[in-house]
Amino acid sequence: MAYFRNSTVNLLNLHYGIHSIALSSGGAFYLVYLLKAGVSVPGVLTTLAAILLGRFIIRPIVVPLGIRFGIKKLVIAGTILSALQYPLVAEVHGVGLALLALVLVSAFADSIYWSSYHAYFAALGDHEHRGQQIGVREAIASIVGIVSPIIGGGLLVTLGPRAAFGATALVLTLAALPILFTPEIKVQRHVPGAYKAAVPGMLLFASDGWNCAGYYFVWQIALFLSLGQSFLAYGGALAIAAVAGAIGGMLLGRHIDMGNGGRAVVLAFSGFLFAAALRAVALGHPALAVLANAIGSLEGCLYIPTMMTAVYNLAKQSPCALRFHVMTEGGWDIGGAGGCVVTAILAAMGFPLSIGILTSLAGAAMGYLLLRRYYASHPSVVVKASGPELSLAQPPG
């Protein structure tokens, strides 16, 4: 229970919980709505690659802004800016000016938000309780993800995209409120060695970005197509996955002490390999696709704490957490954009989406090697499986 005594992390987890409501409602339909709005599969993946490359180009401004305003204000501004992209999603009708505006606004907003949020969480969290604090955060996301996608799908079908994505923007704006009560963290103007210290995190996130291109983004499209492009069926599949993640996370958190990081890495990436293979063969089979989606949620209970415990600890030990995460998120942008470009080319050439999903295994191999090296050199770091019981057994990452 000691890791709940950090009241600032509690507020950050409250922020993340509200943010997750938005991400698991309108945010979960972001890519598939573009598909429904007339953008082709290669076009959707290319759009995502453009957003990620835009983020990479814009991201260097984050450090000067952090020096001037502090990290807290950047998190608040990034949260509000992120909300602005959702009304634009509803205005997309094929490739055109609305899609271009969406790319520009999304790139700018995400570059501000994610670098500052991760730096803030890394700086204010506790090294000795890092895995548990991340577990609580992900448990909250799993719990709110049970109802939110059903509501998001229902709003899209009954009230239309403007109402659905407008509601998402409102919820996301409200996520800024808990940050008002957290402390400010100043960013020093000159920090020697800060960028060099970020290289291990940058490489880890580059592997994770490539993973997400096939395993998450291509899979979202594949799942939507497998369910007959039905918003309600898609939202229901996401809700089932959230239930599986909540129950499975509770059992994992209660019965599996992942222990030393080396063991955690083996468990996490064994699960990733199985889940990716299942998703690849599930394409076009609705029941199997729903099952594969649910198993992927269980895998997240192992993978996310294993990855983020290492990244956040590296960030807190670095000379500057904000510079660290600007570099690290830049690595994610390059990995994710590269994966999206490759899968877009494969889709345009007529290859099945299952091949695109399996491209994630290249990033997984890199991530496995990097994390094994990190935990071998930090044997005292313990990783816990995330689970909803953490949010019930202890008072909030």
JOHUMO-V328325 format. One record per residue. N is the residue number from 1. RES is the residue in one small letter. SS is DSSP state (2 for helix, 1 for strand, 0 for the rest). PSI is psi in degrees with one decimal (999 if undefined). NEAR is the number of other ideal C-beta (glycine too) atoms within 12 Angstrom. Layout:
BEGIN
N | RES | SS | PSI | NEAR
N | RES | SS | PSI | NEAR
END
This chain:
BEGIN
1 | m | 0 | -10.3 | 15
2 | a | 2 | -32.6 | 13
3 | y | 2 | -2.8 | 31
4 | f | 2 | -2.5 | 24
5 | r | 0 | -10.1 | 17
6 | n | 0 | 96.9 | 30
7 | s | 2 | -29.6 | 20
8 | t | 2 | -42.0 | 28
9 | v | 2 | -34.5 | 38
10 | n | 2 | -45.2 | 28
11 | l | 2 | -37.3 | 29
12 | l | 2 | -37.0 | 42
13 | n | 2 | -32.7 | 43
14 | l | 2 | -44.6 | 30
15 | h | 2 | -46.6 | 41
16 | y | 2 | -35.0 | 42
17 | g | 2 | -45.0 | 34
18 | i | 2 | -42.4 | 31
19 | h | 2 | -39.3 | 41
20 | s | 2 | -29.7 | 34
21 | i | 2 | -44.2 | 34
22 | a | 2 | -43.0 | 42
23 | l | 2 | -33.0 | 35
24 | s | 2 | -2.0 | 38
25 | s | 0 | -95.2 | 41
26 | g | 0 | -38.3 | 45
27 | g | 2 | -34.2 | 37
28 | a | 2 | -18.7 | 44
29 | f | 2 | 3.5 | 45
30 | y | 2 | -58.5 | 43
31 | l | 2 | -41.7 | 38
32 | v | 2 | -28.1 | 40
33 | y | 2 | -39.3 | 42
34 | l | 2 | -38.9 | 40
35 | l | 2 | -43.9 | 34
36 | k | 2 | -27.6 | 31
37 | a | 0 | 5.6 | 31
38 | g | 0 | 5.1 | 17
39 | v | 0 | 132.3 | 31
40 | s | 0 | 166.7 | 20
41 | v | 2 | -50.9 | 36
42 | p | 2 | -33.9 | 29
43 | g | 2 | -40.1 | 27
44 | v | 2 | -45.4 | 43
45 | l | 2 | -36.0 | 41
46 | t | 2 | -38.2 | 30
47 | t | 2 | -44.7 | 41
48 | l | 2 | -41.5 | 43
49 | a | 2 | -39.3 | 34
50 | a | 2 | -39.9 | 29
51 | i | 2 | -44.8 | 39
52 | l | 2 | -40.5 | 40
53 | l | 2 | -36.7 | 30
54 | g | 2 | -41.4 | 29
55 | r | 2 | -42.9 | 39
56 | f | 2 | -40.7 | 35
57 | i | 2 | -39.9 | 21
58 | i | 2 | -27.8 | 33
59 | r | 0 | -32.7 | 39
60 | p | 0 | -20.4 | 22
61 | i | 2 | -13.1 | 23
62 | v | 2 | -41.1 | 44
63 | v | 2 | -49.3 | 36
64 | p | 2 | -38.0 | 18
65 | l | 2 | -39.9 | 29
66 | g | 2 | -38.8 | 39
67 | i | 2 | -40.1 | 23
68 | r | 2 | -41.6 | 17
69 | f | 2 | -18.8 | 24
70 | g | 0 | 159.1 | 25
71 | i | 2 | -38.3 | 44
72 | k | 2 | -47.4 | 34
73 | k | 2 | -32.7 | 29
74 | l | 2 | -40.1 | 43
75 | v | 2 | -44.0 | 45
76 | i | 2 | -47.7 | 32
77 | a | 2 | -41.9 | 30
78 | g | 2 | -37.3 | 44
79 | t | 2 | -46.6 | 39
80 | i | 2 | -41.0 | 29
81 | l | 2 | -37.4 | 30
82 | s | 2 | -33.5 | 40
83 | a | 2 | -28.2 | 36
84 | l | 2 | -22.2 | 29
85 | q | 2 | -26.2 | 40
86 | y | 2 | -41.2 | 40
87 | p | 2 | -27.4 | 28
88 | l | 2 | -30.8 | 36
89 | v | 2 | -40.7 | 42
90 | a | 0 | -18.5 | 32
91 | e | 0 | -1.5 | 25
92 | v | 0 | 129.2 | 35
93 | h | 0 | 80.9 | 19
94 | g | 0 | -170.4 | 19
95 | v | 0 | 125.1 | 21
96 | g | 0 | -164.4 | 19
97 | l | 2 | -36.1 | 14
98 | a | 2 | -39.0 | 25
99 | l | 2 | -40.2 | 32
100 | l | 2 | -43.8 | 20
101 | a | 2 | -39.5 | 23
102 | l | 2 | -43.1 | 38
103 | v | 2 | -46.0 | 35
104 | l | 2 | -47.0 | 26
105 | v | 2 | -42.7 | 31
106 | s | 2 | -43.5 | 39
107 | a | 2 | -45.5 | 33
108 | f | 2 | -47.2 | 29
109 | a | 2 | -46.3 | 36
110 | d | 2 | -34.0 | 41
111 | s | 2 | -35.5 | 38
112 | i | 2 | -47.1 | 42
113 | y | 2 | -55.4 | 43
114 | w | 2 | -36.8 | 41
115 | s | 2 | -45.7 | 47
116 | s | 2 | -38.3 | 45
117 | y | 2 | -49.2 | 43
118 | h | 2 | -39.7 | 45
119 | a | 2 | -40.2 | 46
120 | y | 2 | -46.5 | 43
121 | f | 2 | -41.1 | 45
122 | a | 2 | -42.8 | 41
123 | a | 2 | -34.0 | 40
124 | l | 2 | -14.7 | 36
125 | g | 0 | 172.5 | 38
126 | d | 0 | 128.0 | 29
127 | h | 2 | -43.9 | 25
128 | e | 2 | -14.6 | 19
129 | h | 2 | 17.3 | 33
130 | r | 2 | -49.1 | 40
131 | g | 2 | -41.6 | 44
132 | q | 2 | -40.1 | 41
133 | q | 2 | -37.6 | 43
134 | i | 2 | -38.3 | 47
135 | g | 2 | -42.9 | 49
136 | v | 2 | -45.7 | 46
137 | r | 2 | -47.1 | 45
138 | e | 2 | -29.6 | 46
139 | a | 2 | -42.0 | 46
140 | i | 2 | -44.4 | 40
141 | a | 2 | -38.5 | 40
142 | s | 2 | -41.9 | 44
143 | i | 2 | -48.6 | 34
144 | v | 2 | -22.7 | 38
145 | g | 2 | -5.5 | 41
146 | i | 2 | -42.9 | 31
147 | v | 2 | -35.6 | 23
148 | s | 2 | -45.7 | 38
149 | p | 2 | -29.5 | 45
150 | i | 2 | -42.4 | 31
151 | i | 2 | -44.1 | 33
152 | g | 2 | -45.7 | 43
153 | g | 2 | -39.6 | 35
154 | g | 2 | -42.6 | 27
155 | l | 2 | -39.8 | 32
156 | l | 2 | -41.2 | 37
157 | v | 2 | -41.3 | 23
158 | t | 2 | -41.6 | 16
159 | l | 0 | -13.1 | 19
160 | g | 0 | 169.6 | 19
161 | p | 2 | -34.6 | 34
162 | r | 2 | -41.6 | 21
163 | a | 2 | -43.6 | 23
164 | a | 2 | -50.0 | 36
165 | f | 2 | -24.7 | 37
166 | g | 2 | -40.8 | 28
167 | a | 2 | -39.1 | 32
168 | t | 2 | -43.3 | 43
169 | a | 2 | -38.7 | 32
170 | l | 2 | -47.0 | 24
171 | v | 2 | -42.7 | 34
172 | l | 2 | -37.4 | 38
173 | t | 2 | -40.5 | 30
174 | l | 2 | -24.0 | 24
175 | a | 0 | -16.4 | 36
176 | a | 0 | -21.6 | 33
177 | l | 2 | -47.6 | 21
178 | p | 2 | -28.5 | 27
179 | i | 2 | -22.9 | 38
180 | l | 2 | -23.0 | 19
181 | f | 2 | 12.4 | 17
182 | t | 0 | 160.6 | 31
183 | p | 0 | 156.9 | 21
184 | e | 0 | 147.9 | 22
185 | i | 0 | 120.3 | 28
186 | k | 0 | 151.9 | 21
187 | v | 0 | 124.5 | 34
188 | q | 0 | 147.4 | 18
189 | r | 0 | -38.7 | 15
190 | h | 0 | 122.0 | 13
191 | v | 0 | 94.5 | 23
192 | p | 0 | 137.7 | 13
193 | g | 0 | 2.5 | 15
194 | a | 2 | -42.2 | 29
195 | y | 2 | -36.1 | 26
196 | k | 2 | -39.1 | 17
197 | a | 2 | -18.0 | 24
198 | a | 0 | -8.6 | 37
199 | v | 2 | -45.1 | 22
200 | p | 2 | -41.8 | 30
201 | g | 2 | -38.0 | 43
202 | m | 2 | -43.8 | 34
203 | l | 2 | -40.3 | 30
204 | l | 2 | -44.5 | 43
205 | f | 2 | -27.1 | 44
206 | a | 2 | -41.4 | 36
207 | s | 2 | -39.2 | 41
208 | d | 2 | -38.4 | 42
209 | g | 2 | -42.4 | 43
210 | w | 2 | -41.6 | 40
211 | n | 2 | -49.9 | 46
212 | c | 2 | -30.9 | 40
213 | a | 2 | -49.6 | 49
214 | g | 2 | -47.4 | 46
215 | y | 2 | -31.7 | 48
216 | y | 2 | -55.6 | 41
217 | f | 2 | -50.0 | 46
218 | v | 2 | -36.8 | 46
219 | w | 2 | -37.9 | 45
220 | q | 2 | -46.2 | 42
221 | i | 2 | -44.5 | 44
222 | a | 2 | -42.1 | 46
223 | l | 2 | -44.8 | 45
224 | f | 2 | -44.3 | 39
225 | l | 2 | -38.3 | 30
226 | s | 2 | -25.6 | 34
227 | l | 0 | 22.4 | 32
228 | g | 0 | 24.3 | 17
229 | q | 0 | 36.7 | 23
230 | s | 0 | 122.0 | 22
231 | f | 2 | -38.3 | 34
232 | l | 2 | -43.8 | 24
233 | a | 2 | -39.9 | 29
234 | y | 2 | -45.5 | 41
235 | g | 2 | -38.3 | 38
236 | g | 2 | -38.9 | 30
237 | a | 2 | -39.0 | 41
238 | l | 2 | -37.3 | 44
239 | a | 2 | -42.1 | 34
240 | i | 2 | -41.2 | 33
241 | a | 2 | -38.0 | 43
242 | a | 2 | -39.2 | 41
243 | v | 2 | -45.3 | 27
244 | a | 2 | -41.3 | 32
245 | g | 2 | -38.7 | 42
246 | a | 2 | -47.9 | 36
247 | i | 2 | -47.0 | 25
248 | g | 2 | -39.8 | 34
249 | g | 2 | -36.9 | 44
250 | m | 2 | -44.1 | 28
251 | l | 2 | -40.5 | 19
252 | l | 2 | -45.0 | 39
253 | g | 2 | -31.4 | 37
254 | r | 2 | -35.9 | 22
255 | h | 2 | -13.8 | 15
256 | i | 0 | 105.0 | 26
257 | d | 0 | 107.1 | 19
258 | m | 0 | -17.9 | 34
259 | g | 0 | -137.1 | 21
260 | n | 1 | 154.6 | 24
261 | g | 2 | -35.2 | 33
262 | g | 2 | -43.3 | 27
263 | r | 2 | -38.3 | 26
264 | a | 2 | -40.6 | 41
265 | v | 2 | -44.1 | 36
266 | v | 2 | -46.4 | 23
267 | l | 2 | -46.0 | 32
268 | a | 2 | -45.5 | 42
269 | f | 2 | -22.4 | 35
270 | s | 2 | -43.7 | 20
271 | g | 2 | -39.3 | 33
272 | f | 2 | -44.4 | 42
273 | l | 2 | -45.0 | 27
274 | f | 2 | -45.8 | 24
275 | a | 2 | -40.4 | 39
276 | a | 2 | -42.4 | 39
277 | a | 2 | -41.6 | 25
278 | l | 2 | -41.1 | 30
279 | r | 2 | -36.9 | 45
280 | a | 2 | -38.7 | 33
281 | v | 2 | -12.0 | 23
282 | a | 2 | -11.2 | 32
283 | l | 0 | 125.6 | 30
284 | g | 0 | -2.8 | 20
285 | h | 0 | 98.3 | 21
286 | p | 2 | -49.8 | 25
287 | a | 2 | -43.6 | 16
288 | l | 2 | -34.8 | 23
289 | a | 2 | -41.4 | 38
290 | v | 2 | -41.9 | 30
291 | l | 2 | -44.8 | 24
292 | a | 2 | -37.1 | 37
293 | n | 2 | -39.9 | 46
294 | a | 2 | -41.0 | 35
295 | i | 2 | -34.3 | 31
296 | g | 2 | -32.8 | 43
297 | s | 2 | -38.7 | 43
298 | l | 2 | -41.3 | 40
299 | e | 2 | -34.7 | 43
300 | g | 2 | -28.0 | 42
301 | c | 2 | -24.2 | 49
302 | l | 2 | -43.4 | 44
303 | y | 2 | -48.0 | 48
304 | i | 2 | -49.6 | 43
305 | p | 2 | -35.5 | 45
306 | t | 2 | -45.6 | 49
307 | m | 2 | -50.5 | 45
308 | m | 2 | -26.3 | 40
309 | t | 2 | -46.2 | 48
310 | a | 2 | -46.6 | 44
311 | v | 2 | -46.0 | 45
312 | y | 2 | -37.3 | 44
313 | n | 2 | -40.7 | 40
314 | l | 2 | -39.1 | 39
315 | a | 2 | -44.1 | 42
316 | k | 2 | -31.2 | 32
317 | q | 2 | -12.4 | 25
318 | s | 0 | 162.6 | 32
319 | p | 0 | -27.2 | 23
320 | c | 0 | 114.8 | 36
321 | a | 2 | -35.9 | 42
322 | l | 2 | -47.0 | 50
323 | r | 2 | -38.7 | 42
324 | f | 2 | -48.3 | 46
325 | h | 2 | -24.1 | 49
326 | v | 2 | -44.9 | 44
327 | m | 2 | -45.0 | 40
328 | t | 2 | -46.0 | 46
329 | e | 2 | -32.6 | 44
330 | g | 2 | -39.0 | 39
331 | g | 2 | -41.0 | 38
332 | w | 2 | -42.1 | 42
333 | d | 2 | -45.1 | 40
334 | i | 2 | -45.3 | 31
335 | g | 2 | -46.6 | 40
336 | g | 2 | -44.0 | 43
337 | a | 2 | -41.8 | 34
338 | g | 2 | -44.1 | 33
339 | g | 2 | -39.4 | 42
340 | c | 2 | -39.0 | 44
341 | v | 2 | -44.7 | 30
342 | v | 2 | -46.7 | 32
343 | t | 2 | -31.9 | 44
344 | a | 2 | -42.9 | 33
345 | i | 2 | -43.3 | 22
346 | l | 2 | -42.9 | 26
347 | a | 2 | -41.3 | 33
348 | a | 2 | -29.2 | 19
349 | m | 0 | -3.5 | 14
350 | g | 0 | 4.6 | 12
351 | f | 0 | 146.0 | 23
352 | p | 0 | 155.2 | 23
353 | l | 2 | -21.5 | 40
354 | s | 2 | -34.4 | 33
355 | i | 2 | -40.6 | 25
356 | g | 2 | -39.2 | 42
357 | i | 2 | -41.5 | 46
358 | l | 2 | -15.2 | 35
359 | t | 0 | -20.4 | 39
360 | s | 2 | -21.0 | 45
361 | l | 2 | -27.1 | 29
362 | a | 2 | -44.0 | 27
363 | g | 2 | -36.3 | 42
364 | a | 2 | -39.4 | 39
365 | a | 2 | -43.3 | 21
366 | m | 2 | -45.2 | 27
367 | g | 2 | -38.4 | 39
368 | y | 2 | -47.9 | 32
369 | l | 2 | -41.9 | 19
370 | l | 2 | -42.0 | 35
371 | l | 2 | -36.3 | 44
372 | r | 2 | -40.0 | 26
373 | r | 2 | -41.8 | 20
374 | y | 2 | -51.0 | 34
375 | y | 2 | -25.8 | 34
376 | a | 2 | -32.1 | 18
377 | s | 2 | -4.6 | 17
378 | h | 0 | 65.5 | 25
379 | p | 0 | -18.5 | 15
380 | s | 0 | -11.3 | 17
381 | v | 0 | 126.3 | 33
382 | v | 1 | 135.0 | 28
383 | v | 0 | 132.6 | 45
384 | k | 0 | 143.9 | 42
385 | a | 0 | 140.3 | 43
386 | s | 0 | 149.5 | 50
387 | g | 0 | 143.4 | 41
388 | p | 0 | -23.6 | 36
389 | e | 2 | -19.6 | 27
390 | l | 2 | -34.6 | 38
391 | s | 2 | -9.7 | 35
392 | l | 2 | -35.3 | 20
393 | a | 2 | -25.4 | 19
394 | q | 0 | 142.7 | 26
395 | p | 0 | 999 | 17
396 | p | 0 | 999 | 37
397 | g | 0 | 999 | 46
END
